[in-house]
Amino acid sequence: VRPGWQNSGDVRRSWGNNQKIFNLDHIDIIKQIDHVAGVSPLVSTSSQIIYNANNTNATINGVLPIYEKVNNAMVVSGTFITEQANNNRDKVVVLGPTVVTNLFGNIDPIGKTIRIGKTLFTVIWVLKEKWTSIGSTDNAVFVPLSTAQISLLGSNSISTISVMVDSEENMEITKTAITDRLLSVFKITDPEKATFTVSS
C-alpha cells in the first residue's frame, strides 16, 4: 500500500512518493480487515553511512519488528529490531550485505558503531541477500521505525505499508477490502481519484 494513484488495469500513473498521507492509525485500520495476517509499516530515505574511514550511500528504512515476518527477512548473524528498541527509539541498525562489504570488508560488523547523517548507530544484525516487496535489501539498512521518524526524518508519516495475507487464495479479496476501507477513511467516492495504490 503506497501513496499515489493508478489508472484502471493496474497501470501505474504515479506513486506520489512525497505524499504524506499514511500514519500508524492507518496501520491499525488495515490490521482489522479479514484475512490480514500481518502489517508492516515502513519509512524510507537515503543517506551516507560512515564507518571509520569508509563510507557508502544506502537506503535507510525505518521498520517495526513485524517486518522480519512479513518480508521473510533472512538472518546471517545478530538479532533483528525488537519492540523494546522501537519503544525506546534505540540507535540500532541492521545492515544489508552490500553495505557490510562496502563498510567493513571481511570484518564482523556486529557491535560496531556507524554514523548515519549526524547520528551514531550500533550494528545488531546482518541480512542475507534478498528481494522483498520494497525491492532489494542488499544496499539498505534498517533502524527502528520510531528512531527513523524522530532522529532521521522528523515526521510521523509512513512511506509504504506491506501486508501479509493468511493464504494466497485470499489475496485479491483482501486487496479489494483494503482499497475499499481506505477509500472510506479518506472519504473518496471515486476510486479513480484515490490518493493511494494497493498492489499485489
C-alpha positions in Angstrom: 0.0 0.0 0.0 1.6 3.2 -1.2 0.7 6.9 -1.6 -0.1 7.7 -5.2 -2.7 6.6 -7.7 -3.1 4.4 -10.8 -5.2 4.0 -13.9 -7.6 1.1 -14.4 -5.9 -2.2 -15.2 -3.2 -1.6 -12.6 -1.2 0.6 -15.0 0.8 2.9 -12.7 0.4 6.6 -13.3 2.2 8.0 -10.2 3.4 6.7 -6.9 3.3 10.1 -5.3 6.2 9.2 -3.0 6.4 12.6 -1.5 2.8 12.5 -0.3 2.5 12.1 3.5 -1.0 10.5 3.8 -0.4 7.4 6.0 0.4 7.2 9.7 0.2 4.5 12.4 -3.6 4.9 12.6 -3.9 3.5 9.1 -1.8 0.5 10.2 -4.4 -0.2 12.9 -7.2 0.1 10.4 -5.7 -2.4 8.0 -4.9 -4.9 10.8 -8.7 -5.2 11.5 -9.5 -6.4 7.9 -10.3 -10.0 7.4 -7.5 -12.3 6.2 -4.8 -9.8 7.2 -2.1 -11.8 9.0 0.5 -9.0 9.4 1.0 -5.3 8.6 4.5 -3.8 8.3 4.8 0.0 8.0 8.0 1.5 6.6 9.6 4.9 6.2 12.5 5.4 3.8 15.2 7.9 3.0 18.7 7.7 1.6 21.9 8.8 3.3 25.6 8.4 3.5 26.8 5.9 6.1 30.2 6.1 7.6 32.4 3.6 9.5 35.9 4.9 10.3 37.5 6.0 7.0 34.9 4.1 4.9 31.6 5.5 3.6 28.8 4.4 1.3 25.4 5.6 0.3 22.4 3.4 1.1 18.6 3.4 1.6 17.6 3.9 5.2 14.4 2.0 6.2 12.6 2.6 9.5 10.6 -0.6 10.4 8.9 -2.4 13.2 9.8 -6.0 14.3 6.9 -7.4 12.2 9.0 -6.5 9.1 11.0 -9.7 9.7 7.9 -11.9 9.5 6.0 -10.1 6.7 9.0 -9.8 4.4 10.6 -13.2 5.4 13.9 -11.4 6.2 16.8 -13.9 6.3 19.4 -13.7 9.1 23.1 -14.0 8.7 24.0 -13.1 12.3 22.8 -11.0 15.2 19.3 -10.0 16.4 16.6 -8.1 14.5 14.9 -4.9 15.7 12.8 -5.6 18.8 9.7 -3.9 20.3 11.8 -2.6 23.1 14.2 -1.0 20.7 11.4 0.7 18.9 9.7 1.8 22.1 13.0 3.3 23.4 13.9 4.8 20.0 17.2 2.9 20.2 20.0 3.8 17.8 20.5 0.3 16.5 20.8 -0.8 12.8 20.5 -3.9 10.6 22.7 -3.9 7.5 22.2 -5.3 4.1 25.1 -7.4 2.7 26.3 -4.8 0.2 26.6 -2.2 2.9 28.6 -4.6 5.0 31.0 -5.3 2.2 31.4 -1.6 1.4 32.0 -0.5 5.0 33.6 -3.5 6.7 35.1 -5.8 4.1 35.8 -9.1 5.9 35.4 -7.6 9.4 32.4 -8.8 11.5 30.2 -5.7 11.9 28.1 -6.9 14.8 28.5 -4.5 17.7 30.4 -1.9 15.6 29.3 1.8 15.5 28.4 3.5 12.3 27.2 7.0 11.6 24.1 7.8 9.6 23.9 11.6 9.0 24.9 13.0 12.4 23.6 10.1 14.4 25.6 7.1 15.7 24.1 3.6 15.4 25.2 0.2 16.8 25.1 -2.7 14.3 22.9 -5.6 15.6 22.1 -7.7 12.6 23.2 -8.6 9.0 20.7 -9.6 6.3 21.2 -12.2 3.6 20.8 -11.2 0.0 17.1 -10.9 -0.8 14.4 -9.2 -2.8 11.2 -8.1 -0.9 8.1 -6.1 -1.6 10.2 -2.9 -1.3 12.9 -4.2 -3.6 16.4 -5.5 -2.9 17.6 -5.2 0.7 21.3 -5.6 -0.3 22.2 -1.9 -0.3 19.8 -1.0 2.5 19.9 -0.6 6.3 17.1 -0.9 8.8 16.5 1.0 12.0 13.6 1.1 14.4 10.6 3.0 12.9 10.4 5.5 15.8 14.1 6.2 15.6 13.8 6.9 11.8 10.8 9.1 12.3 12.2 11.2 15.1 16.0 11.2 14.6 16.3 11.0 10.8 13.1 12.3 9.2 11.3 14.5 11.7 7.9 13.1 10.5 5.4 10.6 11.8 4.2 9.7 8.3 4.5 6.2 6.8 6.0 5.7 3.3 4.9 2.1 2.5 2.6 -0.5 4.1 3.4 -4.1 3.5 0.5 -6.5 4.2 0.7 -10.3 4.7 -2.4 -12.3 3.9 -3.4 -15.5 5.6 -3.4 -17.5 2.3 -2.8 -17.0 -1.4 -6.4 -17.6 -2.3 -7.5 -14.6 -0.2 -5.0 -12.1 -1.8 -7.5 -10.4 -4.2 -10.4 -10.2 -1.8 -8.1 -8.7 0.8 -6.6 -6.3 -1.7 -10.2 -5.1 -2.6 -11.1 -4.9 1.1 -8.1 -2.7 1.9 -8.8 -0.5 -1.1 -12.5 -0.1 -0.1 -11.7 0.6 3.6 -9.1 3.3 2.7 -11.4 4.9 0.2 -13.9 5.2 3.0 -11.3 6.5 5.5 -10.1 9.2 3.1 -13.8 10.0 2.1 -13.0 9.3 -1.6 -16.2 8.3 -3.6 -14.5 7.9 -7.0 -11.8 5.1 -7.0 -10.2 6.8 -10.0 -9.3 9.7 -7.7 -7.7 7.5 -5.0 -4.6 9.1 -3.4 -3.1 5.7 -2.8 -2.4 2.4 -4.6 -2.9 -1.2 -3.3 -1.0 -3.7 -5.4 -0.1 -7.4 -5.0 
